[in-house]
């Protein structure tokens, strides 16, 4: 019987793996979608580390100019009033202009920090338990604010400012009892706050601070009658020291279809 030949183990050449890990670690961007996907941050997803800003880091994307008279009035109101309430439909630039004003005030040395707050209310569905610390739990709800900040000052500086406390994420649930001095406070999606919550937030305003309250009374995710934004705005409108700016469908700067749809929906 012929003896069966075998290969030497040393003759087998090992193959090198070309598979890269999906998430290389904190600060690395997902490669599967051009570096724009969500990546891990301390074990969880975080929007600040998901924007691929290493590829186009810059101080300002562009000079922000108002696209309508109401937007011009909003920018003027924010500049000259300590409290401004911006009401209007989706896409009118309420949040973006508020964040822009906050960044400009910080860059000019007029304030020491930016405080961002937004109600953690889902749009018609329940996400259930979210893992992570307080910032990671709030990250999905605050993504629009992060987007605006990243576009204005870049992801690297946003991460730096959050790390050293210059930009603070303040959950509405933990705002009671605080006094916000030398700060620019942005309360976004205020239509999802009750009357009592908005009253509590407004009374956090301290010395040398500016507060902007934004929202759309017609798009509340709360049960009917629970949102306090419209009532608060009508009451504050009587005060000369408070600016209430109302934007309309003609101020929408998103796709033209958005303005058309809102007229029939």
N, C-alpha and C positions, 0 to 999 in steps of 0.2 A: 504494500500500500504506500502510495506517495505521501511524503511528509508535507503537511499543510504549512504554507508560508505565511508569516505574519509580518506586519509593518512594525518597525521600531517606533516606540512612542515619541522618540526625539524627532522622527521625520514628519510628524504631524505639525503643520504650521498653525499657530493660533490666529484666529480671525479677530480683527479689531472692530469693536462696536462703534457704529456711527450714530447711535441713538442718543440724543441729548435729553437731559431731564426737562420735563415740562416747565418746572419752576426752579430756576437755578438757585434761588434764595432771595433774601430781602434786598430790594433795590434792583434786581435783574428783571428784565421785561420778557413777557411771553413771546416766543419767536413764531408761534404757529399763526399768528395773525398780525405780523408786522410790528410787534411790540406794543400793541394797543389794548391787549386783553388784560383782565384782572390778574394780579399776582398775589402771592402769599405775603403776609405781613404779620410776623409773630404768630403764625399758625392760622391766620384768617385773611380774608380778602379785604383790601383797603383801597379806596379810589385814588388816594394821593400817589400811590406807587404803581398806578396802572395807566399812565398817560404818555409814556415814551418821551419825556421832555429832554432826556439826554441828547436826543437827536436835533433839537432845535431850541436850546436854552437861550432865552433872550429876556431883556428887562420888560419891554412893552411890545405887544404885538402890533398895536397901532394906537393912534390918538383917537380917543372915543369922542364922537360928536353926536349930538342929538339928531334923530332922523325925522322928528316932527315937532310941532310947537308944544304939545303936551310933554314930550320928553325934555324939551328945553326948559319948560316950567318945572319939571321934576328935578332936574339937575340944579336949577337956581334955588329951589326950595330946600334941597338938601344942604346946599352951601351956606344958606343964610338962616336956617332954623335948627334948633336943637332937637326937635321932634318933627318928623315928616311921615305921613301916612300915604302910601302909594297904592291906589286901587285900580284895577283894570283886568281885562281878560288875558288869557295865556298868550305869550309871545310879544308883549308890549315892552319888554326890556326892564321891567321893574327890578328884578333881582340883579341883573347885570349892572345896571346903573348904580344901584346901591353899593354893590361890591366894588365897583370902580371908584366911587367916591371914598369908600373906606380905604382903599389902597393908596389913593392920592393923598389923603389926610395923613396916613402913616408915613409915606415917603417924604412929605413936607415937614414932618416932625410935630404936627398939630396934636397928635394923640400918641399914646404909648402902646396900644394894643387894639386888635380887632376881635370882637366877640360875635360869634355866629350862633344862631339858635333857630330851630325848626321843629315843629311838632312831629313826633314819631307816629304818624298815622298812615296806614296803608290805603291805597286807592282802590277800595272795594274788595280787597282780599286780605287774608291773614297769613303772614309768613311764618308764624309760630315762633319758637325759641331760636334766637340768634346767638351763636357762640362768640366768645371773645370778651375783651374788656369793654368799658363804656364807649370808647371812641370807635371800636370795631362794630359794636352794635348799632351805633348811630350813622356809621359811614354810608350805608345805602340810602338813607333818608337825606343826607347832606350832600349827595353827589352833585346836584346842580350848583351848590355854592363852591364846591371844590373845582368844578369845571370853570367857573368864572374866575376864581383865584388863579388857577393854573394858566389861563389865557392871559391874565394881566401881568403876573410876575414870574411865571414858570414854576414847574414842579419842584425843582431843587430848593428854591427859596421858600415855597410853601411848606415843604417838609422841615426846613430849618426853623421857620417861624412857629410851626406847631410844636416842635421839640423844645424851643426855649420859651414858649408861652406867649409870644407876640401875637399869634393867632390862637384864640381859645374857642373850643367847641363847648358850648354851654347848653346842656339839655334843659328844656323848659321845666321838667319835673324838679330840677335842683336849683332853680333861680331864686326861689323865695328867700328873703332875708339878706340878699346881696345888695351892695351899692357899687355901681359901675362908674368909677371915676376915670377921667383921661382915656376914654375908650370910644370906639365907634361900634355901635351895636346894630346888627342887622337881624331882624325877626322876619323870617321868610315863611310863606304859606300860612299867614295868620288867619285865614278863613277856617282853618282846622283847629282853632283855639276857641275855647268858650269865653264868655264875657269876663268871668272871674280870672281866667288865665291871662287874658290880654291886660286887664287892669293891673294884675300883679307884675307883668313884664314892664309896663309903662312906668311903674313907680320904682323900678330899679335904676332909673336914670340919675347919674351923679354929676358932680362938677366937671366942667370942661369936657363933656361928652356929647355925642350925637347919636340919635337913635332913628332908624328907618324901619317902619313897619310896612310890609308888603303883603298883598293878597288879592284874591278874586272872590268877592262875596257870592258869585254865581256858581262857583266850583268847589263847594265844601264837601268833604268826605264824611262829615259828621251827620247825625240824624237831623231831620228838619227842626229848625228852631234852636239848635244848640250853639251854632256859630255866633260869636259876639262881635265879629269884625264890622258889619254894617252899622250896628247900633253904636259901637265905640266911635266909628268915623263920623257919624252924624252928630254926636255929642261934642267931639273935639273940634269939629268944623266951626263951632261958635267962638272958639278961642283965637284971638289974633296972633298969639305966639306959637301956634301950631299950624303947620301947613298940611292940608289934605288935597292931594292931587289925584284927579280921576282921569285915567286914560281910557280910550275907546278902541273899537275895532280898527279905526283908521290909523292907529299907532302901532299895529302889529308889524313886526319886522321879520317874522318867519316866512315860510312859503305863502304866497298869496292865497292858496286854498284854505289856509287856516282862518283868515279873516272871512272868506266867503262861507265856510262851514259854520262859523260861530253865529252868522246871521240867521241860520235856519235850524240850528240844533238847540 
